[in-house]
């Protein structure tokens, strides 16, 4: 995730949670970024969306990290499941699908 992406999320969160004590300055937002930057933006976005939908209280860094980690693990599990399905199908109907065009013409 980039700082610019994170700042979009901060603007979103500040719009939803209007308490002045929540991420009060740009410096605080940048400090939060230091703790969250290891995540891909998609997981942070999913975490923020879910948090806003489920909680009337603004999140902490740990809340966002925990939600993002859960989404990351769920995604990895789904990808493993899809890989297993593909491999099972491929073993029954062998094809050589190596490029995007192969999938389109298949």
C-alpha positions in Angstrom: 0.0 0.0 0.0 1.2 3.5 -0.7 0.9 6.5 1.5 -1.5 8.1 -1.1 -3.8 5.0 -0.9 -3.7 5.2 2.9 -4.6 8.9 2.9 -7.7 8.0 0.8 -8.7 5.6 3.5 -8.1 8.2 6.2 -10.3 10.7 4.3 -13.0 8.1 4.1 -12.7 7.2 7.8 -12.7 10.9 8.9 -15.8 11.4 6.9 -17.6 8.6 8.6 -16.1 9.1 12.1 -16.2 12.9 12.7 -14.7 12.9 16.1 -11.8 15.4 16.1 -9.7 13.0 18.3 -9.7 10.3 15.6 -6.5 10.7 13.5 -6.4 14.5 14.3 -3.4 15.4 12.1 -1.6 14.4 8.9 1.4 13.4 11.1 -0.8 10.9 13.0 -2.2 9.5 9.7 1.4 9.0 8.5 2.3 7.3 11.8 -0.6 4.9 11.3 0.7 4.2 7.8 4.0 3.0 9.3 2.0 0.2 11.0 -0.2 -0.6 8.1 2.0 -0.2 5.0 3.0 -3.9 4.9 -0.5 -4.8 3.8 -1.7 -4.7 0.2 -4.2 -1.9 -0.3 -7.0 -4.3 -1.2 -6.9 -5.8 2.3 -6.9 -2.4 4.1 -9.8 -1.3 1.9 -11.7 -4.4 2.8 -10.9 -4.0 6.5 -12.0 -0.4 6.6 -15.2 -1.2 4.6 -16.2 -4.0 7.0 -15.3 -2.0 10.1 -17.5 1.0 8.9 -20.4 -1.4 8.1 -20.2 -3.1 11.5 -19.1 -0.6 14.1 -20.3 2.8 15.3 -16.9 3.4 16.9 -13.8 4.4 15.0 -11.1 1.7 14.7 -7.6 1.4 16.2 -4.5 0.5 14.2 -4.8 -3.0 15.7 -8.5 -3.3 14.6 -7.5 -2.5 11.0 -4.5 -4.8 11.0 -6.6 -7.7 12.5 -9.4 -7.2 9.9 -6.8 -6.9 7.0 -5.0 -10.1 8.2 -8.3 -12.0 8.3 -9.2 -10.9 4.8 -5.8 -11.8 3.6 -6.0 -15.3 5.1 -9.6 -15.8 3.7 -8.3 -14.8 0.2 -5.4 -17.2 0.4 -7.7 -20.0 1.5 -10.1 -19.2 -1.4 -7.2 -19.1 -3.9 -6.0 -22.5 -2.6 -9.5 -23.9 -3.1 -9.7 -22.5 -6.6 -6.3 -24.0 -7.4 -7.4 -27.4 -6.2 -10.6 -27.2 -8.3 -8.5 -26.2 -11.4 -6.0 -29.0 -10.8 -8.9 -31.5 -10.4 -10.6 -30.3 -13.6 -7.3 -30.2 -15.4 -6.6 -33.9 -14.4 -9.9 -34.9 -16.0 -9.7 -32.7 -19.0 -6.1 -31.9 -19.7 -5.5 -28.6 -21.6 -2.6 -26.3 -21.8 -4.0 -23.0 -20.5 -0.9 -20.9 -20.0 -1.9 -17.4 -21.3 -5.0 -15.2 -21.0 -5.9 -15.8 -24.6 -6.0 -19.6 -23.9 -8.7 -19.0 -21.4 -10.8 -16.9 -23.8 -10.7 -19.4 -26.6 -11.2 -22.4 -24.3 
